[in-house]
Amino acid sequence: MQNMIKSTIKNINILAATEQFLEQPHKLLIDGKWVDGIEGKTIETRDPATNKVIAQVSIGGKKDIDEAVIAARNALEGPWSKLTNFERAKLLSRIARLVESNTDLLTEIEVLDNGMPTNIARLTIHNIAEMFDYYGAAAQRIEGTTTPPPRHITDHAEALTYTLREPIGVAGLIVPWNVPAFTAVLKLAPALAAGCTVVMKPSEETPLSALLIGQLCLEAGIPAGVVNIVNGYGSEVGAAISHHTDVDTVSFTGSTKIGREVINAATSNLKKVSLELGGKSPVVIMPDADLELATKGIAMATFFLQGQNRKAGTRIFIHDSVHDELIERVKLFTEQLVIGHGINPATTLGPLISEKQCDQVMKYIEAGLNEGATLLAGGKRLEGDGHFVEPTIFIDCTPDMSIVQDEIFGPVMTVQRFSTLDLDEIARLANDTIYGLSGSVWTQNLSTAHSLVARIRAGHVSINCHGAVGTNIPSGGYGQSGWGREFGQEGLDAFLETKAVTAQLGKY
């Protein structure tokens, strides 16, 4: 295995710590111990830029999930529940400091496992430390309220009514492959802050950063059983979490199709479910938009993370008066993007995650051509061992095309023209989708901007930028883009229950 790893990375400069981490055993984290799966199975983890194996990872199944849930339940009812909010906050702060001191290692693991460019990976790792700090501080502010007691009590006695905020319980966290470390912590940090214990399933495509984060949690002093990580396939491990009757809530990020399966499985015990699902976000360019700003903005709205981003702005609507000039600018900008291995600091677009994803994207590109869209740029798969597809721009698109309606999850931009200035009509075009995760409006007229934002049905809409997410800004979906919100206070609320208490104090 050591020779295979070195041959994979022989032309790539990486840290000694990265090589050491790749060479160590990668097991399941259950009850504070690193263990092999009960059935002894493993899977290969590959660098999508080279398609070479970089690690062997143990995987689990239903029996391993049973063991992890037992450990999580015991920790919930044991030492973890005895900690105060302030003590939990200190632990989260310790994890944040460990993330900061391991930024380079986490960055390289994310690049090698997922393929994203180094500058993006490094930004996500900084965001991870920020999330642990943010939710650590939020843990200190978990407070109830007092409210007037009910009249049928106060008619004859003094009384006190107050509320308590309590952890939901054991949380199942199902993490996708597109921004694996970031999404893992987006779920993990608020769950821990709320006082929940967790059973996490990383994607089988990108398990390494979650395992490294689990290692840092143990180093920080998180008690055994509080954080459990079971690698494996969604059809086995993810399904076992969703069906498990001793899991109290599931937080899932992934496709709308699998989201429906999670919902159906959750009926086993009517567990609470939080979902971030598909997206097909509109980007609306008005006649007075700053074209220099919009050029890079709309290109990266589509091509950020190679389009493997559920908030990706892949449905571009451009007013007739600026369409031709802006499209030419975007084409020229796109042609300057550097495609390559994410370790190279010059790279702006990395590979897609897998051969399967490449095949799916290429099928949609072929469908776009067959449906009558005009291919302005890209459209080809690059030769070689990695999973690279050129950034692709289709113009002359119509709302009924599959490339316009379906979530492709790849670097494919679709452009539609419009001539009206009627905001209701523009919003109708933007809202012509089953999804509602994100969107953006580009104009220098603030009245137009805010009026149009109010009409777009999406959980996060930006003005003169796209996908401007932040740790403190709630984000989630309308329509078939999901249930609930992540980030911010609402991300913490997803892991909390509210209990009302009324105490009769004495008769008048």
N, C-alpha and C positions, 0 to 999 in steps of 0.2 A: 504493500500500500504506500509506503514511504517513497519508493521509486516512482510510483505512478503520480503522486502529488508533485514531486519535484519535476517530472517530465512535463506535467501540465503547466507548471508556472516557471519553467526554466528561462523563458524570455521576458518574464514579468518581474519587476522589482517589487517585492513585498516585504513586510516586516518579519523578523524572526519570530515574533510573537504570533503572527498570523499563521506562519507555517507550523509552529508548534501546536496551535489550536486545531488546525486542520488534521494533524496527525494523531491527536488524542482520541480516545473512544468517545462516541457520541451516543448517549443512552437516553433513557426516560428518567425524568425527575419525579419520584413518587415518595412522599413522606420524608423529604429531606435527604434522600439517597438517590444516587445514580444507578439505575438498574437496567438490565436487558429486558426486552419484552418477554412475556411468558412463553410465547411460541418461538422465540429466538430468531425472528425474521429481521432482515435489514433491507435498506434500499440505498441506491447510489444517489449522491447529490452531485450535480454537474454544473460547471461554469458555462452559462449559456452563450458566452462569447467565443468559446472554443469547443463546446460540447464534450469536454474532458471531465472525467470523474475527479472531484476534489475531496470527497469524504464518503464514508460508509456510515449510515445512521440506523440505529435500532428503531424498529417500529412496534407499536402495540396494537391491541384490538379491544374487544368488549371487556374481556377479563381484566386487562390493565386499567381500563377506565373504571371498572368496579373498584379496584384497589385504590386508585387515585381519589375517587369520590369518598370512599371510607376515610382516607387520610384527611381529606379536606373537611369532612363533617366532624371528625374528631378534633381537628385543630380549631374549627369554628366554635365548638362547644367547650374547648379547653383553653390553652394558653393565650391564643389570639384574642379571645373575647375578654380576657382579663386586662389587656392593655388599654390605656386611656387613649383618647384621640391625639393627645400631644405626644405620647410615646410612638404611636403609629406614624405621626408626622416626622419624628426624628429618624425613623427607619427609612422612610421615603427619601428624606434629605440625604441620608448616607448612600442610598442607591444612586441618587443624582450625582454625587461626588465621584462614585466609582465609575459611572458612565463617562463623566468628564475626563477622568484619568485614563480611560481606555478608549478614547474617541478614535484614535488612529486604528486600533485593532477592530473595533466595531465597524468602522467605515470600510475597511478592506474586506471584512467578512461579508458585509452587505453587497459590495461590488461583485465579489467573486461568486456569491450564491445567487444573486438576483440579476446582475448585469448592469445596474444603473450607473451613470457616470459618477466619478468620485466627488465632484462638487455637490451633487444632489445628495449622495449618501452622507457626506459630512454634515450637510444642513439638517438632514433628518435626525442624525445622532445628537446634534445640539438641541433640536426640538425635544428629543426624548428626555434629556436632562431637565429641560424646562418643564416638561409635563410632570415629572416626579416632584419637582419643587412646587409647581402650581397646586397639584392635588395634595401634596403634603400640607401646604398652607390651608387648603380648603378643609382638610380633615380637622383642623383646629377650630373651624367655624361651623361645624355641624351642630346646629342648635334647634331646639323646638321653640314653641310659642305658647303664650297663655292667651286664653280667649274666654269670653263670658260663658258660664255654665248654662245648661238648659233650664228653661223656665219651670218645668215640672219639678225640678229639684229646688230651685231658689225660692219657689213659692212658700216653702216651709222650712228651709234650712240654708245655712251658709255652705258654699261649695267652691271648689277650685277645678278648672278644666285647663289642661295643658297637653301639648303634643311632644312626642319623642321621635327622633329620626334614628332608625335602626337598620343594620345591614340586612339585605334580602336573604343572604345565606350563602350557599355554595353557588358560585358563578361559573358557567361553562363559557370559555372564550375561544371562538373559532376564527383563526387569523388567515388572511389571504396571502398570496405570494407577491403582489405587486409593490407594496412598500412594507415588507414584513416586520422589521424591527419597530418602525413607527406605529404601525397599526396594533402590534402586540401591546405596546406600552400605552397607547390610547385607550385600550380596554383594561390593562392590568393596573395602571396607576390609580384611576378612580375607584376600581373595585377594592383595592387594598385600602385606600383612603376611607372608604365607606365602612370598612371592617369585614368585608366578605373574604372568603377563601376561594381559591380558583383552581380549576382544571383547564389547562390551555392546550389546544391543538394547533400547532403551526401547520402551514401548508407543507405537504410532502415535497413540493418543489423547492422550498426555501426554509428549512428548519433551523439553520445554524445560528442565526442571530438570536432567535428566541431561546435557544439552549444557552448561549453566552449570557443573555440577560438573566436567565434562571440561575446561572453560576454567580453572577453579581448579587442577586437577591440573597443567596445563601451567605456570601461574604459579608453582606451588610448586616446579617443577623436576623433575617426573617425566619420565624420559627418553622420547624419541620411540619409539613402538611399544608402550609398556607398557600404556597405556590407549587403546583404540580404541572408537569409538562409531559404530554403523551404524544409523540410523533406518530404519524400514520396517515392512512387514506381517509378521505371524507366519508366514503361509503361505509367505512367500518368505524373509525374512531369518532369522526364528526357525528355520525348517526347515533352512536352509543351515547355520546354526551347529550344530544337532543332528546333522545328517548328516555334517558335515565330519570327515574322517579324521585331520586334524592338530590337532583340538581334543581336549584330554585329559579335560576334565570339563565338565559343563553344570550350572548352578544355575538352576532355573526356579521361578517363582512364578506360579500361574494356576489354571485350572480342571482338574479331574480328567480331563476328556475330552482336553484338549491335553497334559496330563501323560503320558497313555498314548502319544500320538503322539511325544513327546520320547523316551520309553523305547524305542519301536520304532526310531526313527532312530538312537539311540545304539548300537545293535548293529552299526553300520557298522564301528566299530573297538573295540567294547566299552568305550567311554568311561564313566567314572564319572558318576553322575547324582544330584543332590540336588533334591528336589521339596517345595515347600509347595503343597498343592492345596486342594480344597474343604473346607468346614466347615459343620456344622449343630449348633452347640454347645449343650449342655444347661445350664440354670440352675435349680437345685433349691432351693426355699424351704421350709424346715422350720417346724413350728408355733411354735418359739420364736425365730424370726428377728426381728431388729430391723427393724420395718417401715419406720421413717423412713429408715434406711440403705438398705434393700432397694429402696425406691421409686425413688430416683434411680439406684441401682446397676443394677437390671434394665432400666430404661428405656434407659439409655445403653449397656448391654450390647448391646441390639438396634439403637439408633438412632445410635450413634457412627459418624461418616463416612457417615451416611445408610444404614447397614446394608451399605455396600460394604466389608466388612471380613471376612476369612475366619475370624476368631475371634469374630465376632458371636454373641452369645447369643440366638438366635431361637427356641429351644425352651424355653419357660418351664413348669416344673412347680411347682405351688403346692398345699400341703396344704389340704384342705377347711376346716380350722379358721380359716385366715387368708385364704382365697381371695378372698372378696367384698370385705373391707376393703382388701386390698392392691391388687386390681384397680382399685378406685375411686380409690385414691391414685395409681396409675400413670396412669390415664386423665387425672386432673386435672393431673398433672405434664406429661404429653405435650402437653396442650392449651396449656401455657405456653411450649413451645418456639418459638423465633423462626426462621422459614424465610425465607431470602433470599440475597442475594449475599454471598459469603464475605468480601469486603473490608469490609463493614459490621461493626464490632466487636460489635454486638448479636446478630449471627446465630449460632444454635446448630446449625441444619441447613441445609446447602447443597443444591445440585442433584445429581441423578444425572449420570453422566458423559456420557450421550448419549441421543438419541431411541430408539435400539435398546434401551438398558437400561430406559428408561421403559416401552416397550411390553412388555418381558418382565415387569417388575414388575406392571403392570396386568393382564396375562394371569393371573398367579398370584392376584392379588386376586379376579378374577372366578372363578377355579377354586375358591378358598376358599369363596366364597358358594355356588357350585354344589354343593360337597361337603358343605354343611350346617354349616359353622362360623358363629358369630355375630360380626358386625362390630360391635365396641365403639367404635372410634374410627378416624377417617381414611378411607382407601379411595379417595381421589380424586386425580386429577392436577390441578395448579393451572394455571389459564389463563395465557397469556403465552408469551414466546419461549423461556424457559429450561426445563430438564428437571427440574421439581419434582413430587414425589409426597408427599402428606401422610404423616406417621408413622401407621402403621396397626396396630391391635390386633385380633386374632381370639381369641375365647374359645370354649369348648365344642369344642375341637379333639380329634381322635382320631389315633392313631399312623399310620393308613393314608392320611391326607390328603396330597396332593402338597405343600401349603404347609408341612407338618410334615417331610416327608422330603427335599424338594429344596432345594438351595441357591439361594435367590432372589436374593441379593446386592442387597437393597434394604431399605427401612425397614418391614419386615413382621414383627410379633411374633405367635407362636402360643402359646396358653396351654392347658395340660392340667391337670386336677385329679387329685389322688391322695389316698387316705385312709389307706393303710397307714403303719406306722412301721417295717416290716421293711426294713432297709437293703439286703438282697439284692434285694428286689422293686423298691425305688426305683432301684437301680443298673440293673436290667434295663430299666426305662423309659428311663432316661437313655442307656443304651447301644444303644437300638433305632434305630441309624443306621449307614450305611456309613462315616461319617466319625468322626474322633477327634482333632480339632485342639485344642480348648479346652473349658472348662467351668467352672462355679462352684457352690459350696455355701454356703447362707446359713443360719446357725444360731449360737446363742450357746453351744452345748455343744461344747467342743473334741473330746471323745471321739467324738461323732457326726460332727463335721466330718472328722476325720482318717480315721475308719473308712470314711466314704462316699467321700472322695477316693481312697482306696486301691482302691475298687471301680469307679470311673469310668475307662473306657479312653479316655484323651486325653493328648496330649503336654504340656498345660499346664493345670492345674486350680487355681483360686483359692478362697480362703475369705473370705466377706464382702466380696468385690470381684470384678471380672471382667476378664480380659484384662490382667493386671498384668505386662506384658512389660517387660524391661529389658535393656540391652546385655550384661550379665554373666549373664543367665539363659537357659539353653538352651531352645529352643522348637521343636516340630515335631509331626508327626502320627502317629497310629495309623491302621490301616485304610487307607481310600482318601483319607486326608488327606495322604499323602506319604511320602517316604523321607528319612531323615537329620534333622539338627538345624541350626538357625541360632542366632545369638547365642552369647555366651560362648565358652569354650574349644572347645566342640564345633563352633562355627561356623568357627573357625580350622582345626580338624582336618580339615574337609571339603576343604581345599585343600592338605593335606600328605600325603606318602607316608612310610612308615617303612622304612628300609633297615637290615638287620642285617649286621654285618661281623664275621668271625672271623679273627684273625691268629695263625698258629702262630709262636711266638717263638723256639723252639729246643728240641732234644731234651734229655731228662733225662740 
